Amino acid sequence: MATPESFNFVHPTHYAEHGYPHDLWTRLRREDPVHWFEKTEGIPFWVVTKHEDICKVGRHAEQFHNGPRLVISHEPEVPNFFPPTLIQLDPPKHGIYRKLINKRFTPGRLRPWHADIENIAKEIVDSLIEGDDCGDGECDFVAKVSAPLPIAVIAWLLGVPKSDWNLLFDWTNRIIGASDPDFRVEGKTSAEAALDTMTELFMYFTELVKEKKKNPQDDLTTMFAHLEVDGEPLPEMDVLTFCLIIVIAGNETTRNATTGGMLALIEHPDELRKLQNDMSLMPCAVEEIVRWTSPIIHFGRTAQTDFELRGRKIEKGQAMALFYPSANRDEEIFADPFSFRVDRSPNNHIGFGSGEHFCLGAHVARLEMEFAYRHLLPRIEEIELAGPIDRLHSALVGGVKHLPVRYKLRRAEAAA
């Protein structure tokens, strides 16, 4: 069992090798829910593991800032050269900028795009059976389904030409996976490699924004390009960081929730059959998948004043790490939290965050997963793991790089 002495809460390799330390988080929720951790080469910080406490911090954005460090590193801190995205902004600027785009992401505004998003999901699922008389096969589920799905949807929403969709996939892998051996750049630190990649992304979107200003379309890049604050155009860098956060946040969380959901259904075949027999459970199942997978491992906050939390004095300037997967297994919130139940209700998970930083794209993520599973699950006759799971080296995103599966699928007509 992992212990606070043996497990570094923010070390990418520890998550790649061991997955989520649920035994350790469970122990901390019970014995020390606001735990001081300093066995790290980076800055010491408070480990916050309870659902109630993480929600409390989320409700007080003016007191717990994102800006100084959204992610806590296991390495000594270096100057941050990354421009802040929406998720890193603090009051009052965060509220002003979020309000600029919030209405575009409401369920009502997204409804006209449902059919297009569903068609993207269906096309990706259909690719599992191509020209064969039967649907027997093996694949890497990440490469074949859960990675192409959010990239396609996000690229389409942004108005990126289809010929460039793979660029977005490459950029997000290299930014989020900068510490991963598969994406590491020889001779560069992870921060340097991520900054180089971000520069490539900004150069691309600089040209796309120019094009959208000349030829507006019904897409997000056009919207970002024409935003104004107090009658003045948004600074160019702020336009680009809107594009950046959509590419990164819109891809990574959905990709890994979709992958983790498939893994959960493989490991819980009774729940898979329950869902296949009653597809009206799909909205509940998607919420349970997000709770179960909790793709974001932690976000950091920095106290702006002295504050007491469960009897522990958090001093001004100290860092806190909010562990969402732990909160989503909190025994005080969820009945039987270590059971995966596709019909779980109520389900007050915080897999999309809490407070004013609640995920702006949550509805899009839900749609992507729901449409993909609606087209895939009725076709599954058999499915199992076909090899070892390869996890991402990251303390931010609980990612699975490769999920090899062996399956037998019905054709679409037979599943209808």
N, C-alpha and C positions, 0 to 999 in steps of 0.2 A: 504494500500500500504506500502511495506517495505521502510524504510528510512535508510540513513547512520547511524542514531542513534539507530535504532531498529534491524538492520540486521548485524550480524557479518559475514563478507565476507569469513572467513575461519573456521567457526564453523560447524562441521559435522552435529549436530542436526538441525541447521537452514535449511540445504538443505534437510534433511530427512523429516522435517515437512512441508516445504513450497515449495520445488522444486527450480527451478532456479528463481532468483528475476529479471525477465526481465523488469518489470516496473522501478525498481531502476537502473538497468544498462542503460536503455534508458534515464532516467533523467541525469545520470552522463555523458553519451556520449554527451548530449546536453549542460549541464551546467558546468561540472567539469570532463573532460575526464581523467585527471591525478590527482587523488584525494588522499589526505593524510589521512590515517586511523590509529587511535591510540586507539580506544575504544575496546581494547583487552588485555587479560592477556599475550599474546605473544608479539613479537616485533612489533612496528609500521611499516607500509609499504605503498607504493604507489599503489593505485588501478588503473590499466591501462585497459581501456575499448574499445578503438577505434582500428579498424582493421589496419589502417595505422601505428599506433604507435607500436602495437604488432609486425607487420612485420618488422618495423625499428629496434626494439630491437633484433629480430631474426637474422637480417642481420649482427649484430655486436657482435658476440659471444665472441670476445676478450675483449669487453668492459663491457658486462653483463654476468657474470658467473653463471653457474648452480650449481657448486660445493658446495658453502657454504650452500645452502638450495634450493633443488628443489621444496619442498613444504613448504609453510608457515603455521605454527601451530597457533592455537588459545590459546595454553598453553605456559607457559615459556619454553624457549629453554633448552634442555638438551644435553650433549655431544652425538655426532652422532657416533654410533658404527657400522653402516651399511657400508659395503664396497661399493664404488661407482660403479654403472653400466655404460654402454655406455652413457645413456641419461644424466648422471650426470657429465661426463667428459668435460673438457674445452680445448680450444686450448693450445698447439698443439696436445696433446695426443688424444683428441677426433677424430681429422681428421685421425690420423695414425690408430687408432683402427677401425674406421668406414670403412676405405678403405680396411681393411683385409677381411671384409665380405660383402661389398656393392654389389659386382657383383653377389653374390648368390641370391640376392633378386630382381634382375631386372626382368621385365616381360618376357624377352627372356629365362633366366635361369629357371624361374618357369613354363614355358609352358609345359615341359614334365610331370609336376605334376598336371596339370589341371584336367585330368580325375580322378585321385585318390581323389583330393579335392572334385570334383563334386560327386563322389560316396559316400563319407562321408556325404555330405549335403543331398543327396537323401535318404540315409538310415535313417537319422534322421527324415526327413519329412515323410517318409513312416511309421515310427513308430507311427504316429498319427492315422493311420488306421491299426489295427492289428486283423484280423480274423472276423471283423464285416461286415455285408452286406451293411452298410452305414457308413458314416463318421461323424455321429452326436456325439458330445461329449464335454467335458470340460477338461481343463488342465491348469496348470501353464505354460505359454509359456516359461518362463525363464528356468524352470526345464526340460521341454520336448524338447525345440528347441535351444534357444539362448545360454544357458550355455553349453550343450554337444557339440555344433558345434565347437566353437573355441578350446575347450579343446581337442577334437578329432584331429583336424587339427594340432594344435601345438604339441601335443604328438607324432603324426605320423611323423611330420617334424623332431622332435628331436630324433626319434628312440626309444621312450619309449615303452616298452611292453604294450599291451592293458590291461593286468591285473593290471597295475599301473596307468592307466589314471585318476582314481578317486583321486589319491594322488595329482595330479596337481591341480585339482579342489578345493580340501580342502586347499592346501597351498595358492593359490591365494586369496581365500575368507578370510583366516585368516590374510594375510599380508595387503591387501587393506582394509579389513573390521575390522581392529584391534580396531577401535573406536566404532564399531557397537555392540549393545546389543546382537545380535544373535551370534557374534563371540568373544565377550569379554571373557577373561580368569580371573576367580576369583583370586584376590590377586596380579594381575600383571597390570602394566600400559600398555597402548596400544603399546608403544615402546618396552617394555620387551616382550610382547606376540608376536609382529611381529618379533623380533630378534630370539626368540625361534623357530618360524616357519621357518625362513630363515635358521637357523642352520640345521633343519631337511632336508630341500630341498638340502642344500649343501652336507650333508652326503650322500643323495641318489645319487646325480649327481657325487660325487667323485667316487663312485663305478661304475656308468655307464660310466664315462670317461675312467676309467681303462679298462673296457670291450671293449670300442670302439678303444682304442689304440691297444689292442691285436687282435681284430676282426673288422677292419674298415668296415663301411657300407655307403651307400649313404644317409646320414642324417646329420642334423646340429650338433649334439653332436660330431660326428666323425670329422667334419670340425673344430669345436672349439678345439678339443683335439689335432689337428695337426697344429694349427696356430703358426707362427713364426714371430718375429720382429727382424730385423737386424741379421737374421740367428740363433737366439736363440729361444727356445720354449717359448711360452707365460707362464707367471707365473700361477700356478695352480688356485689361487684365481681369476685371470682375466678370466680364462676359465669358472669357476663356475659362475661368474657374467654375462657372456654372456648367459649361460643357464637360469639364473634367470630372466634377462630382457625379454627373449623370452617367458618364462612361464607367467610372470605378464603382460607385455605390450601386448603380443599377445592374451591374453585371455580377459582381462577386457574391453578394448575399443571395441572390436568386439562384445562381449556379449551384452554390453549396447547399442551399435548402432543398433544391430539387434532387441533387445527388443523395444527400442524407435521407431524404424522404423515401427514395427508392430502396436505399439500404435498409431503412427501418421496416419497410413492407416485406422485403426479402427475409429479414430476421424475425418477422412476426406474421407468418403466412395466414393465421386465422384472421388477423386484421385486414390483410389484403383481400381475402375472400369476403369478409363482411362488407368491405367497400365495393367490391365488384358486384355483390348481390343487392346493394342499395346505394346507387350513385348519388342519391339526394344527400348523402352524408359528406359529399366532397368539400363543401365550405368548412365544415367542422374538421375534416381530415387535414386540410391545408393549414388551419390554425394549429393543429396538433403537430404537424410536421415542423412548422416554424418553432414551436415550443421545444420540441424534442431535439432539433438540430441546433438551434440558437447559433446561427452562423457567425455573429460577431462575438468574439471571446471577451474582449474588454474595450472600454473607452476610458481615457483618463480625464480627471477633473483636477483643478487647482483651487484650493480654498482662498477666498478673498478676505475672510475674517476668521477669527477664532470661532470654533463651533464644536458643540458636544454631540456625539452620536453614540447611542447605547453606552453612555458612561465614559467613552474615550474622547479625550480632548484633541481635536484636530486643529492644528495651529495654522494661522495665516501663512500662505505660501507653500504648505505641504501638499503633496500630490495624493490623489486617491485613484484606485483602479476599480471600476465597477464591472463585476463579472456576471454578465447576463445569463450564461448557461446555468450558473449556480442559482440565480434568482428563479429561473424557470423550472427548477426542481425543488423549490422551497416547500417543505412539508406543511407550513402554516397557510399556504395559498392553494396548493393542489392536492386533491385526494389521490393517494397512491401515485406519487409523482414519477416513480421509476417504471410505471407501466405505460406503454404506448397504446393509446386508445383513439381510434379514428372518430369515435362518437363522443369524445370528451366535451362536456358542457356543464358549467361554464368553463372558460379557458382564458384566464386573465394573464396570459403570458406577456412578456415585454421583449419579445424577439425582434420587434421593430423599434425598440427604444421606448422612452417615456418622456413626458414633459414637452417643452417647446421644441425639442430636437427629435420628436417622433418622426420616423422615416416618411419623407414626403412621397416617396414612390411605393409605399406599402400596397396601395390598391393595384398598381401595375404588377408588382411581384406576385400578389395573390392570383391575379388573372392569368399570368404566365403559367404558374404551377397548376392551377385548376384546369386550364385548357389542355395542357400537356398530359396530365393524368387522365382526363376524361377521354382522350383519344387513345391513350396507351393501355390503361388498366383493363378495359373490357376485352382486349386482344390477348392478354397474357393467359396462357394455359399453364406454363411452367416457367419459373425463373429462379436462378441460384447464382451464388458467387462462383466465378471461374478462376479466381486467383487472389493474391493478397491485395489489400487496400493500400494505396500510396497517399499519405497525407502531406499537406502543404506545411513547409517550415514557416510558421507565422504565429505570433501571439495576438494578432488582431482578428484574422479571419480563420475560423475553423474549417479549413478547406480540405477537400479530397481531390487530389490531382488525377487519380486513375481508379475507376471502379469497374473491374472486369466482370461481366455477367454472361451467363449462358441461358438461353431462353428458347421457348417454343411459343410462337404467336399465332393466333388466328388471323386470317386476312380481314380487312376492314368490313367487307360485306357480311362475313360470318359473325363478326362481333356486334353488328348493329342490332 
